[in-house]
Amino acid sequence: MHRHWGRNALTTVIVSGLILAGCSNDGGSETKASPISESAIKAEGFPIVDEPIQLKMFTRIAPVNGPFKDMPVFQDYEKLTNIQVEFTEAPTDGFAEKKNLLFASNELPDALYRSGLTPLETIRYGSGGQLIPLEGLIEQYAPNLKGLMEQYPEIRSAITTPEGHIYAIPGIVTLGSARTDKRWINKAWLEKLNLEEPKTTDELYQVLLAFRDGDPNGNGKHDEVPMTARLGMPIVQMMTGSFGLDLQLGYNINIEDDKVHIWSGDERYKELLMYLNKLYKEKLLDQEIFSHTEAQFLAKQGTGNTGMFFDQTNNNFMPIADQYIGTAPPVGPHGDQMQSPASPVPRDYGAFAITSVNKNPEATMRWVDFFYSDEGSTLLRFGREGEHYELKDGMPYYKDDFLAVTGAQGKMTPYAGGGAPHLISDKVASFINPPQVQEAYAKLEPYMPKIRYAAPMFDEETAQKVNILRNDIDKYIDEQSTKFIVGALSFDKWDTFQDTLKKMKLDELERIYQEAYDKMEK
Protein backbone atom coordinates (compact mmCIF):
# COMPACT_ATOMS: atom_id res chain seq x y z
CA MET A 1 0.00 0.00 0.00
CA HIS A 2 2.73 2.40 0.88
CA ARG A 3 6.06 2.41 -0.86
CA HIS A 4 7.13 -0.25 1.57
CA TRP A 5 5.96 -3.85 1.59
CA GLY A 6 4.92 -3.24 5.22
CA ARG A 7 6.54 -6.30 6.75
CA ASN A 8 7.62 -4.54 9.92
CA ALA A 9 4.42 -2.65 10.55
CA LEU A 10 3.59 -4.65 13.66
CA THR A 11 6.97 -5.09 15.24
CA THR A 12 7.70 -3.54 18.62
CA VAL A 13 10.78 -3.03 20.66
CA ILE A 14 11.06 -5.02 23.87
CA VAL A 15 12.98 -2.97 26.39
CA SER A 16 14.97 -4.75 29.05
CA GLY A 17 14.43 -3.74 32.64
CA LEU A 18 18.20 -3.64 32.98
CA ILE A 19 18.38 -0.25 31.28
CA LEU A 20 15.65 1.44 33.29
CA ALA A 21 18.16 2.87 35.73
CA GLY A 22 19.36 5.32 33.12
CA CYS A 23 15.97 6.84 32.35
CA SER A 24 15.06 10.39 33.21
CA ASN A 25 11.79 11.46 34.78
CA ASP A 26 9.60 13.02 32.15
CA GLY A 27 7.04 14.02 34.68
CA GLY A 28 5.53 12.30 37.68
CA SER A 29 2.33 13.52 39.25
CA GLU A 30 4.17 16.27 41.17
CA THR A 31 5.14 18.03 37.94
CA LYS A 32 1.71 17.92 36.30
CA ALA A 33 -0.64 20.85 36.00
CA SER A 34 -3.67 20.83 38.23
CA PRO A 35 -6.79 19.63 36.47
CA ILE A 36 -9.26 22.26 35.34
CA SER A 37 -12.98 21.70 35.23
CA GLU A 38 -14.59 20.69 31.98
CA SER A 39 -16.72 23.83 32.12
CA ALA A 40 -13.53 25.93 31.92
CA ILE A 41 -12.67 24.41 28.52
CA LYS A 42 -14.23 26.27 25.63
CA ALA A 43 -16.11 24.03 23.22
CA GLU A 44 -14.94 26.19 20.30
CA GLY A 45 -12.78 29.18 19.53
CA PHE A 46 -9.66 30.46 21.27
CA PRO A 47 -8.18 30.52 23.80
CA ILE A 48 -9.03 26.94 24.70
CA VAL A 49 -8.69 27.83 28.42
CA ASP A 50 -8.68 31.25 30.10
CA GLU A 51 -6.06 30.34 32.70
CA PRO A 52 -2.82 28.91 31.24
CA ILE A 53 -2.13 25.20 31.68
CA GLN A 54 1.00 23.17 30.98
CA LEU A 55 1.29 19.88 29.15
CA LYS A 56 4.32 17.63 28.73
CA MET A 57 4.63 15.86 25.38
CA PHE A 58 7.15 13.31 24.17
CA THR A 59 8.02 13.65 20.48
CA ARG A 60 10.31 12.50 17.72
CA ILE A 61 12.63 15.18 16.38
CA ALA A 62 13.70 14.62 12.78
CA PRO A 63 17.22 15.45 11.51
CA VAL A 64 15.84 18.46 9.62
CA ASN A 65 14.19 19.97 12.71
CA GLY A 66 15.39 22.53 15.20
CA PRO A 67 14.13 22.50 18.81
CA PHE A 68 10.34 22.48 19.01
CA LYS A 69 10.33 25.31 21.58
CA ASP A 70 11.96 27.58 18.99
CA MET A 71 9.40 26.79 16.27
CA PRO A 72 7.21 29.79 15.42
CA VAL A 73 4.34 27.33 14.88
CA PHE A 74 4.25 26.28 18.54
CA GLN A 75 5.11 29.74 19.88
CA ASP A 76 2.11 31.20 18.06
CA TYR A 77 -0.18 28.32 18.98
CA GLU A 78 0.64 28.71 22.68
CA LYS A 79 -0.50 32.35 22.53
CA LEU A 80 -3.64 31.30 20.70
CA THR A 81 -4.63 28.50 23.09
CA ASN A 82 -3.20 29.45 26.51
CA ILE A 83 -1.75 25.92 26.62
CA GLN A 84 1.99 25.73 27.20
CA VAL A 85 3.61 22.56 25.85
CA GLU A 86 6.96 21.33 27.08
CA PHE A 87 8.35 18.90 24.52
CA THR A 88 10.79 16.12 25.36
CA GLU A 89 12.54 15.41 22.07
CA ALA A 90 14.03 12.08 21.04
CA PRO A 91 15.97 11.81 17.74
CA THR A 92 14.59 9.61 14.95
CA ASP A 93 17.50 7.19 15.43
CA GLY A 94 16.71 5.28 18.62
CA PHE A 95 13.26 6.88 18.96
CA ALA A 96 11.39 3.57 19.22
CA GLU A 97 13.60 2.42 22.09
CA LYS A 98 13.14 5.67 24.02
CA LYS A 99 9.39 5.57 23.43
CA ASN A 100 9.11 2.04 24.76
CA LEU A 101 11.31 2.93 27.72
CA LEU A 102 8.74 5.55 28.76
CA PHE A 103 6.09 2.84 29.01
CA ALA A 104 8.37 0.20 30.54
CA SER A 105 9.45 2.61 33.29
CA ASN A 106 5.96 4.16 33.61
CA GLU A 107 7.53 7.63 33.44
CA LEU A 108 4.82 8.98 31.20
CA PRO A 109 4.31 12.40 29.60
CA ASP A 110 0.81 13.85 29.19
CA ALA A 111 0.76 12.99 25.49
CA LEU A 112 2.86 11.53 22.70
CA TYR A 113 3.17 13.79 19.66
CA ARG A 114 4.37 12.55 16.25
CA SER A 115 4.89 9.29 18.09
CA GLY A 116 4.48 6.70 15.32
CA LEU A 117 2.82 4.27 17.71
CA THR A 118 2.26 0.91 16.02
CA PRO A 119 -1.11 -0.85 16.27
CA LEU A 120 0.48 -3.42 18.57
CA GLU A 121 1.87 -0.71 20.85
CA THR A 122 -1.46 1.09 21.12
CA ILE A 123 -3.30 -2.14 21.93
CA ARG A 124 -0.69 -3.11 24.51
CA TYR A 125 -0.43 0.26 26.26
CA GLY A 126 -4.12 1.04 25.88
CA SER A 127 -5.39 -2.24 27.31
CA GLY A 128 -2.71 -1.92 30.01
CA GLY A 129 -4.13 1.44 31.07
CA GLN A 130 -1.21 3.69 30.12
CA LEU A 131 -3.00 5.22 27.11
CA ILE A 132 -6.57 6.38 27.56
CA PRO A 133 -9.50 5.71 25.18
CA LEU A 134 -10.15 8.73 22.97
CA GLU A 135 -13.50 7.95 21.34
CA GLY A 136 -15.53 9.94 23.92
CA LEU A 137 -13.13 12.88 23.77
CA ILE A 138 -13.28 12.89 19.97
CA GLU A 139 -17.07 12.95 20.09
CA GLN A 140 -17.16 15.93 22.45
CA TYR A 141 -13.96 17.91 21.92
CA ALA A 142 -12.69 17.18 18.39
CA PRO A 143 -15.24 18.49 15.87
CA ASN A 144 -12.69 18.61 13.05
CA LEU A 145 -11.48 15.04 13.55
CA LYS A 146 -15.03 13.80 14.14
CA GLY A 147 -16.14 15.39 10.86
CA LEU A 148 -13.30 13.75 8.95
CA MET A 149 -14.16 10.35 10.47
CA GLU A 150 -17.76 10.76 9.34
CA GLN A 151 -16.71 11.76 5.84
CA TYR A 152 -14.09 8.99 5.54
CA PRO A 153 -15.30 5.88 7.40
CA GLU A 154 -12.00 4.10 6.69
CA ILE A 155 -10.37 6.36 9.32
CA ARG A 156 -12.46 4.92 12.14
CA SER A 157 -11.97 1.34 10.98
CA ALA A 158 -8.19 1.85 10.85
CA ILE A 159 -7.83 3.16 14.41
CA THR A 160 -10.52 1.28 16.35
CA THR A 161 -9.47 -1.79 18.35
CA PRO A 162 -11.51 -5.01 18.25
CA GLU A 163 -12.96 -3.95 21.62
CA GLY A 164 -14.17 -0.66 20.14
CA HIS A 165 -11.59 1.74 21.59
CA ILE A 166 -9.42 4.38 19.94
CA TYR A 167 -6.10 4.81 21.74
CA ALA A 168 -4.22 6.85 19.12
CA ILE A 169 -5.10 9.14 16.22
CA PRO A 170 -3.33 9.33 12.83
CA GLY A 171 -2.12 11.88 10.35
CA ILE A 172 -4.92 12.24 7.79
CA VAL A 173 -4.45 12.76 4.05
CA THR A 174 -7.60 13.65 2.13
CA LEU A 175 -5.57 14.96 -0.80
CA GLY A 176 -5.50 12.09 -3.30
CA SER A 177 -2.32 13.23 -5.01
CA ALA A 178 -0.44 13.11 -1.69
CA ARG A 179 -1.39 9.44 -1.35
CA THR A 180 -0.18 8.18 -4.71
CA ASP A 181 2.96 7.85 -6.77
CA LYS A 182 2.33 9.33 -10.19
CA ARG A 183 3.27 7.52 -13.41
CA TRP A 184 5.68 9.93 -15.08
CA ILE A 185 6.52 9.27 -18.72
CA ASN A 186 9.01 11.10 -20.93
CA LYS A 187 6.82 13.24 -23.20
CA ALA A 188 9.85 14.56 -25.12
CA TRP A 189 10.86 11.03 -26.06
CA LEU A 190 7.30 10.10 -27.08
CA GLU A 191 7.18 13.15 -29.36
CA LYS A 192 10.62 12.53 -30.85
CA LEU A 193 9.74 8.90 -31.65
CA ASN A 194 6.23 9.84 -32.81
CA LEU A 195 4.59 7.65 -30.18
CA GLU A 196 1.31 7.93 -28.25
CA GLU A 197 1.01 7.46 -24.50
CA PRO A 198 0.74 3.68 -23.94
CA LYS A 199 -2.79 2.61 -23.00
CA THR A 200 -2.16 -1.11 -22.37
CA THR A 201 0.61 -3.26 -20.94
CA ASP A 202 1.36 -4.47 -24.49
CA GLU A 203 1.63 -0.89 -25.73
CA LEU A 204 3.84 -0.03 -22.73
CA TYR A 205 6.17 -2.86 -23.73
CA GLN A 206 6.38 -1.49 -27.28
CA VAL A 207 7.05 2.06 -26.06
CA LEU A 208 9.82 0.85 -23.75
CA LEU A 209 11.36 -1.05 -26.68
CA ALA A 210 11.35 2.18 -28.69
CA PHE A 211 12.93 4.06 -25.78
CA ARG A 212 15.66 1.41 -25.66
CA ASP A 213 16.39 1.23 -29.39
CA GLY A 214 15.29 4.55 -30.89
CA ASP A 215 18.03 6.78 -29.42
CA PRO A 216 15.49 9.33 -28.12
CA ASN A 217 18.20 11.33 -26.31
CA GLY A 218 20.01 11.70 -29.64
CA ASN A 219 23.53 10.90 -28.47
CA GLY A 220 24.00 7.84 -30.68
CA LYS A 221 24.42 5.52 -27.67
CA HIS A 222 22.18 2.88 -26.12
CA ASP A 223 22.36 4.52 -22.70
CA GLU A 224 18.68 5.32 -22.12
CA VAL A 225 16.92 3.78 -19.09
CA PRO A 226 13.44 2.88 -20.39
CA MET A 227 11.80 2.35 -16.96
CA THR A 228 12.95 2.59 -13.35
CA ALA A 229 11.43 2.59 -9.87
CA ARG A 230 12.39 2.62 -6.22
CA LEU A 231 14.58 -0.15 -4.87
CA GLY A 232 13.02 -3.62 -4.84
CA MET A 233 9.31 -4.42 -4.73
CA PRO A 234 7.72 -1.01 -5.55
CA ILE A 235 7.85 -1.87 -9.26
CA VAL A 236 5.64 -4.88 -8.48
CA GLN A 237 3.21 -2.73 -6.51
CA MET A 238 3.01 -0.14 -9.29
CA MET A 239 1.90 -2.80 -11.78
CA THR A 240 -0.50 -4.88 -9.65
CA GLY A 241 -3.59 -2.91 -10.73
CA SER A 242 -3.08 -3.85 -14.38
CA PHE A 243 -3.37 -7.51 -13.41
CA GLY A 244 -6.48 -7.16 -11.22
CA LEU A 245 -4.53 -7.24 -7.96
CA ASP A 246 -5.40 -4.73 -5.25
CA LEU A 247 -3.46 -3.80 -2.11
CA GLN A 248 -6.09 -3.53 0.61
CA LEU A 249 -5.68 -3.75 4.40
CA GLY A 250 -1.98 -2.94 4.01
CA TYR A 251 -1.26 -6.23 2.25
CA ASN A 252 -1.52 -8.27 -0.98
CA ILE A 253 -5.30 -8.42 -0.64
CA ASN A 254 -8.32 -8.19 -2.92
CA ILE A 255 -11.73 -7.64 -1.31
CA GLU A 256 -14.70 -8.74 -3.38
CA ASP A 257 -18.21 -9.20 -2.00
CA ASP A 258 -16.75 -8.75 1.50
CA LYS A 259 -14.42 -11.71 0.97
CA VAL A 260 -10.73 -11.19 1.74
CA HIS A 261 -8.31 -12.94 -0.59
CA ILE A 262 -4.51 -12.94 -0.39
CA TRP A 263 -3.38 -13.29 -3.99
CA SER A 264 0.37 -13.94 -3.56
CA GLY A 265 0.19 -17.45 -5.03
CA ASP A 266 -2.38 -16.70 -7.74
CA GLU A 267 -1.96 -17.11 -11.50
CA ARG A 268 -2.57 -13.38 -11.95
CA TYR A 269 0.47 -12.66 -9.77
CA LYS A 270 2.46 -15.14 -11.83
CA GLU A 271 1.43 -13.25 -15.00
CA LEU A 272 2.57 -9.97 -13.45
CA LEU A 273 5.97 -11.40 -12.52
CA MET A 274 6.34 -12.92 -16.00
CA TYR A 275 5.64 -9.50 -17.54
CA LEU A 276 8.26 -7.83 -15.32
CA ASN A 277 10.69 -10.66 -16.07
CA LYS A 278 10.26 -9.94 -19.80
CA LEU A 279 10.97 -6.24 -19.21
CA TYR A 280 14.02 -6.99 -17.07
CA LYS A 281 15.42 -9.63 -19.40
CA GLU A 282 15.18 -7.29 -22.38
CA LYS A 283 16.74 -4.39 -20.42
CA LEU A 284 13.55 -2.36 -20.58
CA LEU A 285 13.52 -2.29 -16.77
CA ASP A 286 16.44 -0.65 -14.94
CA GLN A 287 19.06 -3.35 -14.31
CA GLU A 288 19.90 -1.62 -11.01
CA ILE A 289 16.34 -1.75 -9.68
CA PHE A 290 17.30 -4.30 -7.00
CA SER A 291 20.57 -2.60 -6.08
CA HIS A 292 20.42 1.18 -6.43
CA THR A 293 19.89 3.50 -3.46
CA GLU A 294 16.99 5.92 -2.95
CA ALA A 295 19.37 8.81 -3.68
CA GLN A 296 20.47 7.20 -6.95
CA PHE A 297 16.86 6.60 -7.97
CA LEU A 298 15.95 10.24 -7.30
CA ALA A 299 19.01 11.41 -9.23
CA LYS A 300 17.92 9.35 -12.25
CA GLN A 301 14.70 11.39 -12.39
CA GLY A 302 16.64 14.60 -12.82
CA THR A 303 18.85 13.41 -15.68
CA GLY A 304 16.09 13.34 -18.29
CA ASN A 305 17.56 10.05 -19.44
CA THR A 306 14.74 7.91 -18.03
CA GLY A 307 11.65 6.97 -20.00
CA MET A 308 9.26 6.20 -17.16
CA PHE A 309 9.35 6.24 -13.36
CA PHE A 310 7.03 6.59 -10.36
CA ASP A 311 7.05 9.33 -7.72
CA GLN A 312 4.58 11.44 -5.74
CA THR A 313 5.73 14.91 -6.79
CA ASN A 314 7.82 16.56 -9.48
CA ASN A 315 10.33 18.03 -7.00
CA ASN A 316 13.20 15.80 -8.16
CA PHE A 317 12.95 16.77 -11.81
CA MET A 318 11.75 20.38 -11.57
CA PRO A 319 14.46 21.81 -13.89
CA ILE A 320 13.23 19.50 -16.69
CA ALA A 321 9.60 19.22 -15.56
CA ASP A 322 8.24 20.04 -19.02
CA GLN A 323 9.91 16.89 -20.36
CA TYR A 324 7.47 14.64 -18.41
CA ILE A 325 3.72 14.14 -18.12
CA GLY A 326 1.63 11.90 -15.93
CA THR A 327 -0.05 8.92 -17.55
CA ALA A 328 -2.87 6.54 -16.62
CA PRO A 329 -2.35 2.98 -15.39
CA PRO A 330 -2.20 0.66 -18.40
CA VAL A 331 -4.97 -1.82 -19.13
CA GLY A 332 -3.72 -5.36 -18.45
CA PRO A 333 -4.19 -8.63 -20.35
CA HIS A 334 -7.59 -9.31 -18.72
CA GLY A 335 -8.94 -5.77 -19.09
CA ASP A 336 -7.96 -4.64 -15.58
CA GLN A 337 -7.07 -0.98 -15.05
CA MET A 338 -6.59 0.09 -11.47
CA GLN A 339 -4.33 2.55 -9.67
CA SER A 340 -2.69 0.59 -6.95
CA PRO A 341 -1.09 1.19 -4.54
CA ALA A 342 -2.26 4.30 -2.78
CA SER A 343 -1.83 5.24 0.83
CA PRO A 344 -5.02 5.20 2.91
CA VAL A 345 -6.61 8.43 4.15
CA PRO A 346 -5.40 7.63 7.72
CA ARG A 347 -1.77 7.60 6.61
CA ASP A 348 0.49 8.18 9.61
CA TYR A 349 -0.79 5.70 12.19
CA GLY A 350 -0.41 6.43 15.91
CA ALA A 351 0.65 10.06 15.46
CA PHE A 352 -0.88 11.28 18.74
CA ALA A 353 -2.00 9.66 22.00
CA ILE A 354 -2.96 10.82 25.49
CA THR A 355 -1.68 9.02 28.58
CA SER A 356 -3.36 8.14 31.85
CA VAL A 357 -1.36 10.73 33.84
CA ASN A 358 -2.83 13.61 31.83
CA LYS A 359 -5.05 15.69 34.13
CA ASN A 360 -6.50 17.73 31.26
CA PRO A 361 -7.37 15.28 28.47
CA GLU A 362 -10.30 17.42 27.25
CA ALA A 363 -8.09 20.47 26.68
CA THR A 364 -5.42 18.24 25.13
CA MET A 365 -7.90 16.83 22.62
CA ARG A 366 -9.05 20.33 21.70
CA TRP A 367 -5.38 21.35 21.33
CA VAL A 368 -4.62 18.65 18.76
CA ASP A 369 -7.99 18.83 16.97
CA PHE A 370 -7.21 22.28 15.54
CA PHE A 371 -4.53 20.71 13.33
CA TYR A 372 -7.24 18.60 11.63
CA SER A 373 -8.74 21.77 10.14
CA ASP A 374 -7.47 23.62 7.07
CA GLU A 375 -6.75 26.66 9.24
CA GLY A 376 -4.78 24.65 11.80
CA SER A 377 -2.98 22.66 9.14
CA THR A 378 -1.97 25.92 7.44
CA LEU A 379 -0.45 27.14 10.71
CA LEU A 380 1.37 23.83 11.24
CA ARG A 381 2.75 23.54 7.72
CA PHE A 382 3.24 27.16 6.67
CA GLY A 383 3.75 29.17 9.87
CA ARG A 384 3.17 32.92 9.84
CA GLU A 385 1.48 34.73 6.99
CA GLY A 386 3.73 37.44 5.61
CA GLU A 387 6.84 36.00 7.22
CA HIS A 388 6.84 32.39 6.02
CA TYR A 389 4.02 32.29 3.47
CA GLU A 390 1.63 34.38 1.45
CA LEU A 391 -1.86 33.64 0.17
CA LYS A 392 -2.52 33.40 -3.57
CA ASP A 393 -6.11 32.69 -4.61
CA GLY A 394 -6.76 31.60 -1.03
CA MET A 395 -3.93 29.04 -1.03
CA PRO A 396 -0.82 29.37 1.16
CA TYR A 397 2.53 29.37 -0.67
CA TYR A 398 5.93 29.56 0.99
CA LYS A 399 7.65 32.85 0.30
CA ASP A 400 10.68 32.65 -1.96
CA ASP A 401 12.94 34.36 0.55
CA PHE A 402 11.90 31.82 3.21
CA LEU A 403 12.55 28.84 0.91
CA ALA A 404 15.89 30.37 -0.08
CA VAL A 405 17.23 29.82 3.44
CA THR A 406 18.58 26.26 3.64
CA GLY A 407 16.89 24.29 6.41
CA ALA A 408 14.44 27.05 7.33
CA GLN A 409 11.35 24.87 6.87
CA GLY A 410 12.55 22.18 9.27
CA LYS A 411 13.22 24.75 11.98
CA MET A 412 9.84 26.41 11.54
CA THR A 413 7.51 23.38 11.55
CA PRO A 414 7.36 19.74 12.71
CA TYR A 415 5.60 18.97 9.42
CA ALA A 416 9.11 18.78 7.94
CA GLY A 417 10.31 15.33 8.89
CA GLY A 418 6.90 13.68 8.56
CA GLY A 419 4.47 11.93 10.88
CA ALA A 420 2.79 14.92 12.54
CA PRO A 421 -0.86 14.59 13.63
CA HIS A 422 -2.63 16.88 11.16
CA LEU A 423 -4.68 17.12 7.99
CA ILE A 424 -3.19 17.21 4.50
CA SER A 425 -5.94 18.54 2.23
CA ASP A 426 -5.93 20.30 -1.11
CA LYS A 427 -6.02 23.61 0.79
CA VAL A 428 -2.52 23.21 2.26
CA ALA A 429 -0.64 21.31 -0.42
CA SER A 430 0.81 23.94 -2.75
CA PHE A 431 4.34 22.74 -2.02
CA ILE A 432 3.72 19.09 -2.93
CA ASN A 433 0.78 19.55 -5.29
CA PRO A 434 1.64 22.05 -8.03
CA PRO A 435 -0.46 22.07 -11.25
CA GLN A 436 1.72 19.48 -13.04
CA VAL A 437 1.24 17.02 -10.15
CA GLN A 438 -2.50 17.74 -10.06
CA GLU A 439 -2.72 16.94 -13.78
CA ALA A 440 -0.78 13.71 -13.29
CA TYR A 441 -3.09 12.70 -10.45
CA ALA A 442 -6.17 13.45 -12.57
CA LYS A 443 -4.98 10.69 -14.93
CA LEU A 444 -5.03 8.22 -12.01
CA GLU A 445 -8.08 9.27 -10.03
CA PRO A 446 -10.71 7.48 -12.16
CA TYR A 447 -8.94 4.18 -11.45
CA MET A 448 -8.60 4.55 -7.66
CA PRO A 449 -10.55 2.17 -5.39
CA LYS A 450 -13.52 3.85 -3.72
CA ILE A 451 -12.10 3.01 -0.29
CA ARG A 452 -8.53 2.12 0.56
CA TYR A 453 -8.68 0.14 3.79
CA ALA A 454 -5.67 0.62 6.06
CA ALA A 455 -4.06 -2.23 7.97
CA PRO A 456 -6.59 -3.48 10.55
CA MET A 457 -6.25 -3.28 14.31
CA PHE A 458 -5.64 -6.70 15.88
CA ASP A 459 -5.77 -7.65 19.55
CA GLU A 460 -2.33 -8.23 21.01
CA GLU A 461 -2.36 -12.02 20.74
CA THR A 462 -3.52 -11.91 17.10
CA ALA A 463 -1.04 -9.16 16.25
CA GLN A 464 1.81 -11.31 17.52
CA LYS A 465 0.53 -14.23 15.42
CA VAL A 466 0.28 -12.04 12.29
CA ASN A 467 3.76 -10.74 12.96
CA ILE A 468 5.24 -14.24 13.14
CA LEU A 469 3.39 -15.46 10.03
CA ARG A 470 4.19 -12.38 7.95
CA ASN A 471 7.86 -12.21 8.90
CA ASP A 472 8.41 -15.56 7.17
CA ILE A 473 5.80 -15.24 4.40
CA ASP A 474 6.71 -11.71 3.34
CA LYS A 475 10.43 -12.44 3.28
CA TYR A 476 9.80 -15.50 1.12
CA ILE A 477 7.49 -13.62 -1.28
CA ASP A 478 9.97 -10.76 -1.67
CA GLU A 479 12.95 -13.06 -2.24
CA GLN A 480 11.20 -15.39 -4.69
CA SER A 481 9.49 -12.55 -6.58
CA THR A 482 12.84 -10.85 -7.08
CA LYS A 483 14.34 -14.11 -8.37
CA PHE A 484 11.43 -14.65 -10.78
CA ILE A 485 11.81 -11.09 -12.15
CA VAL A 486 15.58 -11.21 -12.71
CA GLY A 487 15.44 -14.76 -14.12
CA ALA A 488 17.32 -16.46 -11.28
CA LEU A 489 14.28 -18.71 -10.75
CA SER A 490 12.37 -20.41 -13.55
CA PHE A 491 8.58 -20.13 -13.68
CA ASP A 492 8.61 -23.93 -13.85
CA LYS A 493 9.05 -23.59 -10.07
CA TRP A 494 5.75 -21.75 -9.57
CA ASP A 495 4.05 -24.84 -8.12
CA THR A 496 6.84 -25.11 -5.56
CA PHE A 497 6.32 -21.43 -4.70
CA GLN A 498 2.59 -22.03 -4.18
CA ASP A 499 3.17 -25.18 -2.11
CA THR A 500 5.65 -23.40 0.14
CA LEU A 501 3.19 -20.56 0.77
CA LYS A 502 0.58 -23.15 1.80
CA LYS A 503 3.05 -24.75 4.19
CA MET A 504 3.78 -21.30 5.63
CA LYS A 505 0.04 -21.10 6.50
CA LEU A 506 -1.01 -18.41 4.03
CA ASP A 507 -4.58 -19.67 4.48
CA GLU A 508 -4.41 -18.99 8.23
CA LEU A 509 -3.16 -15.46 7.57
CA GLU A 510 -6.04 -14.93 5.14
CA ARG A 511 -8.54 -16.14 7.76
CA ILE A 512 -7.14 -13.66 10.33
CA TYR A 513 -7.49 -10.76 7.89
CA GLN A 514 -11.02 -11.89 7.01
CA GLU A 515 -12.03 -11.89 10.68
CA ALA A 516 -10.49 -8.44 11.19
CA TYR A 517 -12.27 -7.08 8.12
CA ASP A 518 -15.59 -8.53 9.29
CA LYS A 519 -15.24 -6.65 12.60
CA MET A 520 -14.44 -3.31 10.97
CA GLU A 521 -16.89 -0.44 11.10
CA LYS A 522 -17.64 0.20 7.43
Buried (B, 14 or more C-beta within 10 A) or exposed (E): BBBBBBBEBBBBBEBEEEEEEEBEEBBEEEEBBEBBEEEBBBEEEEBBBEEEBBBBBBBBBBEBBBEBEEBBBBBEBBEBBBBEBBBBBBEBEEBBBBBBBBBBBBBBBBBBBBBBBBBBBBBBBBBEEBBBBBBBBBEBBBBBBBEBBEEBBBBBBBBBBBEEBBBBBBBBBBBBBBBBBBBBBBBBBBEBBEBEBBBBBBBBBEBBBBBBEBBBBEEEEEEBBBBBBBBBBBBBBBBBBBBBBBBBBBBBBBBEEEEBBBBBBBEBBBBBBEBBBBBBEEBBBBEBBBEBEEEEBBEBBBEBBBBBBBBBBBBBBEEBBEBBBBBBBBBBBEEBBBBBBBBBBBBBBBBBBBBBBBBBBBBBBBBBBBBBBBEBBBBBBBBBEEEBBBEEEEBBBBBEEBBEEEEBBBBBBBBBBBBBBBBBBBBBBBBBBBEBBBEBBEBBEEBBBEBBBBBBBBBBEBBBBBBEBBBEBBEBBBEBBBBBBBEEBEEEEBEEBBEBBEEBBBEEBBEBBBBBBEBBEE
